[in-house]
Amino acid sequence: MSEIFRKFIQKVGSGVHTGENLTRTEAQIATQMLLQQEATPAQIGAFLIAHRIKRPSPEELAGMLDAYDRLGPQLHLDPLQSDKSVVVLGTPYDGRSRTVPVTPITALILATNGISVISHGGEVMPTKYGIPLVELWQGLGLDFTQLSLVQTQHYFQKTELTFIYLPTHFPLAHALIPYRDQIGKRPPLATVELIWSPFRENAHIIAGFVHPPTEERFQETFALRGVKQFTTIKGLEGSCDLPCSRTAIIGLGGEQPTFERLLLNCRDYGFAPKDVPIESKNQVIELLQTTIEGKPTSLKNSAVFNGGFYLWRCGTCETLADGFEQAEAMLRQGKVAEKLQEIIQVYKG
């Protein structure tokens, strides 16, 4: 048993009246001890559920991210590419179970426009046991699970798109996954994952969320961490995917201290107000593949809506309308499909 970790549990788990938040330094130490499993299984489980009930403060989230920076993988760009834009997509690791994701298409659209994109996650995991992103990439012909971190870094610089796969690239974090199943709830680490950037320099972090208080914590955490640009999305199942069936609630943060709110209704731009339900993993992969090929599908509506928004948000076009037009043309003209094939060929070596 770790006496140091026991004190952290006492501090966060003492209830409404006597419980306290950890300092940023304490949160970093506690997270490092979690990742390195220097506490007993009973202590780890107790801490995760107590912290889940209390909810992590921005200072605690900042400290936890400090620990991820110290112990986790970090990609970088070649010095000659230092002026390139890098986007990190923060999506729940336990996947999607209700709505078909367009995240891979969004990533490809951005990469086609010269914006580097990093996604991260693992295999099927609790508590949702939904379809994870890495399996969708496999279905599209890109298997990120077989690459070393050195290979991932190399191909990232060559293709502008990659995926940090926990079991291979961050085994310390992957080893904590069984606790999610055992406590039956997403632990505070699931919040950290939405705003974690496995990139050495400042990146544009795009974080999905479900509950408004989570977004407020994100804003304060980004300020503490010196994040220069971020976007928060009340997305489909907590992902970065803009919903079509309701107004998208979006937060725009930048180098200025102001935080702007954007309410985006797809109907205002001629899109159908419908999200595509999941029937099976095969159905999802087939829809993604066919949409990428530029053919008419039920998913194209969402793909163009999301792709156009992110093109505009990342500064490749002047207006949202321009972004939507550009995304539609890229799909129709086969540019996104060409980019996918180019990336596949590079990864195959």
N, C-alpha and C positions, 0 to 999 in steps of 0.2 A: 504494500500500500504506500502511496505517496502522500506524505504529510502536507507538502506544498499544495498538491492538487485538492486535497481534502479541504483546505482553507478556501479555495476557489468555490468549491461546491457549497460550503457553508455561506459564503457571501451572496451567491446568486440564488440559493435555494431556501432562504430563511423566511420567505413570505412577503406579503404586501407591506407590513409595518416595519420589519427589521431587515429585509433584504436590501442589498446594495448592488449597484453596477460595478463591474470591474473597471479599473483604469485601462487605458490603451495598452500600456506595458504589460499589465497583468493578463489582459485578453490575449496578447501575443504569446506570452509564456504558456498560458493554459492551452492555446491552440497547438503550439509546438509539442506540448506534452501529449495532447490527443493524437496528433499525427504520428508521433513516434511511439505511441502507446506506452508511455512511461507511468501511466496510472493503471489501476486494475480494471477489468471489464465492468465490475460493479460501479466503480467511480466514474468511468466514461459514460455509462448509461444514465447514471444519476445526474451528471452534469448536463448531458444533452437534453434530457426531458425537463430539468429545472430551468434551463436557459430557454427552452422552447416556450414554457409557460410564462416566464418573465418577459420574454422578447428582448433581443439584443439591442443595446443602445448604439448610436452612431460611433461613439468612442470605442465600444467593444468590437463593432464591425471593422473599424479601421485597424485595430490591433490584430484581429483575426486575419485580415488581408495582409498585414505585415508578415505574419507567420507563413502565409501562402507564398509570399514573395521570397522568403528566406529558404523555404524547403521545397517549393514546387518548381516546375519547369518554366523557363522564360525564353521566348523566341526573340529574335532581333532582326533588324534589316542590315544589309551591307551599308557602310558609310556613304557610298555613292547613291543609296536610295533613301537617305535620311529625310528627304522632303516629301516622301510618299505618305498618303493617308492610310491609316490602319484602323480597321473597325473590328471590335470584339463583340460577338453576339452572345448575350447571356440568356440562356434558355433553361428551364427546369430539367434536371438530369433524369427525372423519372418519366419523361416522355409525354407522348400525346395519346389520348384514348378516345376523344370525341370528335375532333375536327382535323381535317387533312392539313398538314403543315405545308407552308410554301417557303420556309426558311432556306432550304437548299437552292431554290430558284433565286431568291433574293441575293444570296451569297454569290451565285454565278453572275447575276446581272451586275453587281458591284465590281466583281473581279474583271468582268469583260470591259468595264470602264476604267480599269487601272487602279482600283481601290483594293488594297490588300485586306483579306477577311480571315479572321480566326474564330473558329467555333470550338467548343470543348464539352466533354461529357463522357459517359461510359456506356455500359451495356444495359440491358433491361434491369431496372432496379425499383425498390419500393419508394414511395408507398403506392404509387399509381400503377406501376408495372406497364406503362404505356410503351409506344414504339419510340425507341431512342433515335436520335439523329444519325448516329454512326451506322445503323442498319439501313437507313434510307440512302446514305451515301454508297454503301456497299451495293444496294440494288441498282444504283445509277452507274456502277462500274468503278467506284473509288473505294478501296479498302484501306482505311487509315490505321487499322488495328495491327497491321503487320510491320509497321515502320518504327525504327528506333527514333529517339529524339534528334539525333544527328541527321538522319534522313529527313525527318519532318522539317527541320530547320532549312536544309538544303532545298527541298522541293517548295517550301513556302516562298523562298526568295525567287525561285524560277517561275512559279505559277500564280502567285498572289492569293492562294487559297489553301487553307490547311485545317486540320482538326487535332486538338490535343486529346488523346484517348487515355483516360485515367488508369486502366489496368497496366498499361505499358509505360506511360509517360509520367504518371503521378501515383505510383503504387501506395504511397503513404495515405493518400486520401481515399484510394479505392479500398483499402483495408478496413475503413470505417463503415462501409456500406452495410454490412450485416446488422449494425446497430439500428439502422433505419427500420428494418423489418421487425426487430425485436421490440423497439419502443412504439412502433405503429404510427409514428408521426414524422413529418419532415423536421429534422433538427435545425438549429440555427445555421449550421454549415450549408444548408440548402439555400439560405438567403445570401450567404457569402458567395456562393457559386454564381449567382446571377450578376454580381458586380465584380467578380474576379477577372483580372486581365493577365493572361500568361504571356505578356509582352513586356520587354525590358523598358521601353520608352513609353511616353504618354500616347495612349490610343483613344479613339472615340469609342466609349463604352456604351453599348445599347443594351438596356436591361429591361426584361419583361417583369411584370408584377401583377398581382391580383387585388390586394387590399391597399387602400389609400395610405394608411400609416406606413406601409413598407416603402412607398415612394418617398415619403418625407424623410425616412431614415437614410435612404439612398442619397438624397440631396446633401444632407449634413455629412454623411460619410465621405462623399466625393470632395466636399470642401476641406475636410480634415486631411484627405489624402492628396490634395493638390491636383485632382483630375481636371484637365482643362476643357474637355468637351464630353458631354454625355447626352443620351436620350433615354427617357423612360417611357415604356409602353404598357398600358393596361391591355395586354394582348390576349389572344386566344389561349386559354388554359395557362395563363401566366407567361406566355412566350413573347417573342419579339414580333409575332405576326399580327398585323393590324386586323381587327375584325371588320367584316362587311355587314354583319347582321345587326350591329349597333354602332353608335358613334364612338370613334376611337379617341381615347383620352391619352394625350401625348405631352410629355414634358421636355422642353428644350433647354439644355444647360450649355453654357459656353465659357469663354475666358472672361466675359463680363460677369459681375456678381448677380445680375438679374437672372431670374428663372421664368421662362415664358410657357404659357399653357396654350396648347393647340387642340381644339376639338374638331375632328375630321370625320365628316359623314360622307361615305362613298357615293350616296345618291346625288350629292351636289355636283359630282363630276361624271354622272352618267353610268355608274357601276351598279350592278344588281346587288341588293341588300341581302345576300345569302352566303353563308359559309358552308363548305362541303363536309358532310359527315363521313367519318371513317367506317368502312365496312370490313376491311381486312388490310394487312400490311401489303399484300400483293396489289390490291386496288390502289393504295397510296402510291406505291412505286410506279405503277403503270400510269397513273395520272400525272405524276411528276415528269416522267420520261416523255410522255406524249405532249405535255405542255411545253417542255423545253425544246422539243422538235418543232414548235411553232404551229401545231395543229389545234383546231378548236376543241376545247374541253370545258368541263364544268369548273375546273380550277383556274382557268386563264383569267377570269374576272379578278380573283384574289391575287394572282401572281402579278398582274399589271398594276393593280392598286398598291400593293406592297413595294414592288420594284420601283415604281415611279416615285413614291414617297421617299424611299431611301436614296434614290439618285438626287432628288432635290435636297434632302437633309444633308447629304455628303458634299453638296456644292457643285455638282456636275451640270446643273441647269438652273435657270433663273426662277422659274415658277413651278408649282405643283403640276399644272396642266402640261407644261413642257416635259416634266418627268414622266408623267403617264404616257404621253405620246412617244417618248424615247424608249420606255420599257416595252411598249407594245410593238414598236418597230424592230427592236432588237430580237424579240422572240419570233416575230413574223419573218424576218429576214435570215433567220438561222444563226445569228451571231452568238447567242447564248449556247446553242447546241455545239457550235464550233469550239467555243471556249471549253466546254466540258470535255470534248474529245481531245483537245490540246492538253488539258490537265491530265487526263487518263494516260495519254502517251508518255508524258514526262514521268509520271509516277511509276509506270511500267518499266521505265528505263530503256 
